[in-house]
Amino acid sequence: MCVFHGCLFPTIYSIPNPPPSSGHQCNSLPLAGRAGQLASFKANTLAAAWTGVQRQEVVCKRLDDNSIVQNNYCDPDSKPPENQRTCNTEPCPPEWFIGDWLECSKTCDGGMRTRAVLCIRKIGPSEEETLDYSGCLTHRPIEKEPCNNQSCPPQWVALDWSECTPKCGPGFKHRIVLCKSSDLSKTFPATQCSEESKPPVRIRCSLGRCPPPRWVAGDWGQCSAQCGLGQQMRTVQCLSYTGQASSDCPETSRPPSMQQCESKCDSTPISSTEECKDVNKVAYCPLVLKFKFCSRAYFRQMCCKTCQGH
């Protein structure tokens, strides 16, 4: 047979025998053999890129029954040369090259895997060419297929972070973390998800330094005097940015909590013969005494009882 790059073709035995060689016949046998009897073409290995080689085999045969005998029974000088010729010069038919499957695109919930499928034809001992898919006559193998169709286990799904609270200074952000199915369509109890892989539900945050505490003053109250000079009071508090009482306000910037005021007098002063008493509507007489305002005529009149003896 003819061997061609891994593709095997039928053996050809169609070359006719050449005419018998003339001349010498073996005398050592009653029925001497003679050289030149061509029995067949012998299969041989490939000798060219596209072709195989057929070689003639020359054997020594008996003349009477045409049986093959050892070559030493024939005259070596009459042995014809062993001829050869090329065979199976047509190219090998195209065939499919199928590569290995690549890794699946997903580990669960159904992925796809692919492989290389090419139509190739050998053109030499170590050469081949790639053809269009139509060049291969057999059914084209599949290039991709589903894989890992089993369901994925439940997984943690984290929602968006909340805003940082409080609005300034160190604080925290919070979020909700749920145990969900892989397609997010179902929510499971937290026990069905791994506690070790659960994302954090709270993290530290800061929106910058908070503004310092400040003095906050209330409205002025009613003038303490119904007539003439008096005092007005108001509340002054040190408050943080959240409205909580604080002690961190600087005293140097504290607003006054009392100021002088004056009311128009519509009545005559109390005579010395009248009863000495504090005016009912005046609630600041203890302060008048404390701050030593009794020496002033107005305060002494309005706080007569308090200022007695002072």
JODA-V421101 format. One record per backbone hydrogen bond with DSSP energy under -0.5 kcal/mol. NH is the residue of the N-H (numbers start at 1). CO is the residue of the C=O. If there is no record, write none. Layout:
NH,CO  NH,CO
//
This chain:
2,9  3,44  4,7  7,4  8,6  9,2  13,11  21,35  26,33  32,29  32,30  34,61  37,34  37,59  38,36  39,37  39,57  42,55  44,1  44,53  47,51  48,51  52,87  54,85  55,42  56,83  57,40  58,56  59,37  59,57  60,69  61,34  61,59  62,67  63,32  66,62  69,60  73,70  74,71  76,74  78,75  79,76  83,81  85,54  87,52  92,122  95,120  97,118  98,96  99,97  99,116  102,114  105,112  109,150  110,148  111,147  113,145  115,143  118,97  119,131  120,95  120,118  121,129  123,127  124,127  127,124  129,121  131,119  135,132  136,133  137,135  145,113  147,111  155,180  157,178  159,176  162,174  165,172  169,208  171,205  172,165  173,203  175,201  178,157  179,188  180,155  180,178  181,186  184,181  188,179  192,189  193,190  197,194  198,195  203,173  205,171  207,169  214,239  216,237  218,235  221,233  224,231  228,263  230,261  232,259  234,257  237,216  239,214  239,237  240,244  243,240  246,238  253,250  254,251  259,232  261,230  263,228  274,271  277,275  279,302  282,279  283,281  287,284  288,284  289,285  290,286  291,287  292,289  293,288  296,293  300,296  301,297  302,298  303,299  304,277  304,301  307,303  308,304  308,305  310,307
//
